């Protein structure tokens, strides 16, 4: 017989899992027991390969409509158990001491894995989940041309598009005057940055090879990332005619049974 230790909050879900998979193992819970948050069968599907780590809980810090939507959608597709911890951007909760101790960069999302690793940077999170849940199909096979293509465009969105959002939302952070930046200057900067935003999305639009997915080989993590990030920057009127392939990816992702509830909660 051997013992496993868990933090307060583990309950019958983990007990049942251990009893079925690890005979002779006993669970010792550090603190009062509560049931783990269950994956909703209507929202999530089981991954074919994740073992015990797929049956334990991920902790996701985020907010409605924020960058955490990408990670939450990926976890839903993987069928992972997840506990959501709200960090309301509207009241700048990401800058409060409690969250800053989790993510010193004071940005969303942050994902804490079942083994205690803290992950930031959405592209890194998606690649990690692709490794942990291979049956979810987040990335094509290693060393394939399509995998290289997927990684290229994941990183393009992460480095060339995502950072522009912060500048549009918080232009004063990028001005020497800081919070004293005038409204006129802020709006001028936003208008300039939205032009950059649009030009870079047109590059992504031209790179789409599949139908309705980004890659010719089918669904991948690029679809999740592109769908979520494209919802920002107050460019809703521009998107349908300018980037119809990206809009098709959004529609296909939102129509997936494992994604639909999460998508609607974030974007309606």
C-alpha positions in Angstrom: 0.0 0.0 0.0 1.2 3.6 -0.6 -0.3 7.0 0.0 -1.0 10.0 -2.3 -1.3 13.5 -0.9 -3.5 16.2 -2.4 -4.4 19.7 -1.6 -7.7 20.6 0.1 -10.5 20.3 -2.3 -9.9 16.8 -3.7 -12.9 14.5 -3.1 -14.7 11.6 -4.5 -13.7 12.1 -8.1 -10.0 11.5 -7.3 -10.9 8.7 -4.9 -12.8 6.9 -7.6 -10.0 7.4 -10.1 -7.3 6.1 -7.8 -9.3 3.1 -6.7 -9.9 2.1 -10.3 -6.4 2.8 -11.6 -4.1 2.3 -8.6 -5.2 -0.6 -6.4 -3.8 -0.4 -2.9 -3.2 3.3 -3.1 -4.9 5.5 -0.5 -5.7 9.2 -0.9 -4.8 11.6 2.0 -6.4 15.0 1.6 -4.7 18.1 3.2 -7.7 19.9 4.5 -11.5 19.6 4.2 -12.7 17.5 1.2 -14.9 18.9 -1.5 -15.8 17.3 -4.9 -13.6 18.2 -7.8 -15.2 20.3 -10.5 -16.5 17.8 -13.0 -16.0 18.0 -16.7 -19.5 18.4 -18.1 -20.1 15.5 -20.6 -22.1 17.8 -22.8 -19.2 20.2 -23.1 -16.1 18.1 -22.9 -15.0 14.9 -24.5 -12.5 12.5 -23.2 -9.0 12.6 -24.5 -7.7 9.2 -25.7 -4.3 9.7 -24.1 -3.5 11.7 -21.0 -3.6 9.2 -18.3 -3.9 10.3 -14.7 -2.8 13.9 -15.5 -5.9 14.3 -17.7 -8.1 13.2 -14.8 -6.8 15.7 -12.4 -7.6 19.4 -12.1 -6.1 22.4 -14.0 -6.5 25.8 -12.5 -7.2 28.6 -15.0 -7.0 32.3 -14.1 -9.0 34.4 -16.5 -11.9 36.7 -17.4 -14.8 36.6 -19.8 -13.8 37.5 -23.3 -10.1 37.6 -22.4 -7.1 35.6 -23.6 -8.0 32.9 -21.1 -10.8 31.9 -23.5 -8.3 30.2 -25.8 -7.0 28.0 -22.9 -10.5 27.2 -21.6 -11.6 26.1 -25.1 -8.5 23.9 -25.4 -9.2 22.3 -22.0 -12.8 21.7 -23.0 -11.7 19.9 -26.2 -9.2 17.8 -24.2 -11.9 16.8 -21.7 -9.7 18.1 -18.8 -11.0 18.9 -15.4 -10.6 22.7 -14.8 -11.2 25.1 -11.9 -11.8 28.7 -13.2 -10.6 31.6 -11.1 -11.9 34.9 -12.1 -9.6 37.9 -12.5 -11.9 40.7 -13.6 -10.0 43.0 -16.0 -12.7 45.7 -15.6 -11.5 46.5 -12.1 -7.8 45.8 -12.9 -7.8 42.7 -10.7 -4.8 41.5 -12.7 -2.7 44.2 -11.0 -3.7 43.3 -7.5 -1.2 41.6 -5.2 -2.9 38.3 -5.1 -2.8 37.7 -8.8 0.6 39.4 -9.2 2.0 36.6 -7.0 0.8 34.1 -9.5 1.8 36.0 -12.7 4.3 38.8 -12.2 3.6 40.1 -15.7 0.0 40.8 -14.5 -1.6 39.4 -17.6 -4.1 36.7 -18.5 -4.2 33.8 -18.8 -2.3 31.8 -16.2 -2.7 28.0 -16.1 -1.6 25.9 -13.2 -1.2 22.3 -14.2 -2.1 19.3 -12.0 1.6 18.8 -11.2 1.9 22.4 -10.0 3.6 24.0 -12.9 2.6 27.6 -13.6 2.2 28.4 -17.3 1.8 31.8 -19.0 1.9 32.8 -22.7 -1.0 31.2 -24.6 1.2 29.7 -27.3 3.2 27.9 -24.7 0.1 26.7 -23.0 -1.4 25.3 -26.3 1.8 23.5 -27.1 2.0 22.0 -23.7 -1.6 20.8 -23.9 -0.9 19.4 -27.3 1.8 17.2 -25.7 -0.4 16.2 -22.8 -3.5 15.5 -24.8 -2.3 14.1 -28.2 -5.7 12.7 -29.0 -7.2 16.2 -29.0 -5.5 16.9 -32.3 -4.0 20.3 -31.3 -0.9 19.8 -33.5 -0.1 17.7 -36.5 2.5 14.9 -36.1 6.0 15.8 -35.0 8.5 16.7 -37.8 5.7 17.0 -40.3 5.4 20.0 -42.6 1.9 20.8 -41.3 3.2 20.9 -37.7 5.9 23.4 -38.7 3.2 25.4 -40.4 1.0 25.3 -37.3 3.8 26.4 -35.0 4.7 29.2 -37.4 1.2 30.7 -37.3 0.7 30.1 -33.6 3.8 32.2 -33.0 2.8 34.8 -35.6 -0.5 35.4 -33.7 1.4 35.4 -30.4 4.1 37.9 -31.4 2.7 40.0 -34.2 -1.0 40.3 -33.4 -1.6 39.7 -29.7 0.7 42.5 -28.4 -1.2 45.0 -30.5 -4.3 44.4 -28.4 -2.6 45.7 -25.3 -1.5 48.8 -27.1 -5.1 49.5 -28.4 -6.7 48.8 -25.0 -4.1 50.7 -22.9 -2.3 53.2 -25.2 -1.2 55.2 -22.2 1.1 52.4 -21.2 3.2 53.1 -24.3 3.4 56.8 -24.0 5.9 58.8 -21.9 3.1 60.7 -20.3 1.5 57.5 -18.9 -1.9 58.0 -17.3 -1.6 61.7 -18.1 -1.8 60.9 -21.9 -4.5 63.1 -23.5 -7.6 61.5 -24.9 -6.8 62.9 -28.3 -3.4 61.3 -28.3 -4.9 58.0 -27.0 -7.5 57.9 -29.8 -4.9 58.8 -32.5 -2.7 55.9 -31.3 -5.7 53.5 -31.3 -6.6 54.4 -34.8 -3.0 53.9 -36.0 -2.8 50.5 -34.2 -6.1 49.3 -35.6 -4.6 49.8 -39.0 -1.6 47.6 -38.1 -4.0 45.1 -36.6 -6.0 44.8 -39.8 -3.0 44.5 -42.1 -1.6 41.6 -40.0 -4.9 39.8 -39.9 -5.0 40.0 -43.7 -1.7 38.2 -43.8 -3.2 35.4 -41.6 -6.3 35.3 -43.8 -4.1 34.6 -46.9 -2.3 31.8 -45.1 -5.5 29.7 -44.5 -5.3 26.5 -46.4 -8.2 24.4 -45.0 -11.9 24.6 -45.1 -13.2 25.5 -42.6 -10.0 25.0 -40.6 -6.7 26.9 -40.9 -4.6 23.8 -41.9 -5.3 21.7 -44.9 -5.1 18.6 -42.7 -7.9 19.8 -40.4 -8.5 21.2 -37.0 -5.6 22.4 -34.8 -4.7 24.8 -32.0 -4.2 27.6 -34.6 -8.0 27.6 -35.1 -8.7 28.2 -31.4 -6.1 31.0 -31.1 -7.1 32.7 -34.3 -10.8 32.5 -33.4 -10.4 34.1 -30.0 -7.8 36.8 -30.8 -9.7 37.9 -33.9 -12.7 38.9 -31.7 -10.8 41.9 -30.2 -9.8 45.4 -31.2 -13.4 46.6 -31.9 -13.2 45.6 -35.6 -16.5 43.6 -35.8 -17.8 45.6 -38.8 -14.6 45.1 -40.7 -14.1 41.3 -40.2 -16.9 39.6 -42.3 -15.8 41.0 -45.6 -12.1 41.4 -44.9 -11.3 38.0 -43.3 -14.0 35.6 -44.3 -11.8 32.5 -43.9 -11.1 33.5 -40.3 -14.8 34.1 -39.7 -15.5 30.6 -41.1 -13.1 29.1 -38.5 -14.9 31.0 -35.8 -18.3 29.6 -36.9 -16.9 26.0 -37.1 -15.3 26.2 -33.7 -18.4 27.7 -32.0 -20.5 24.9 -33.6 -18.4 22.1 -32.0 -20.3 20.5 -29.1 -17.2 20.6 -26.9 -16.6 24.2 -27.6 -20.0 25.8 -28.0 -20.9 26.4 -24.3 -17.5 27.9 -23.6 -17.6 30.1 -26.7 -21.0 31.4 -25.9 -20.1 32.2 -22.4 -17.2 34.3 -23.6 -18.5 35.8 -26.8 -22.3 35.3 -26.9 
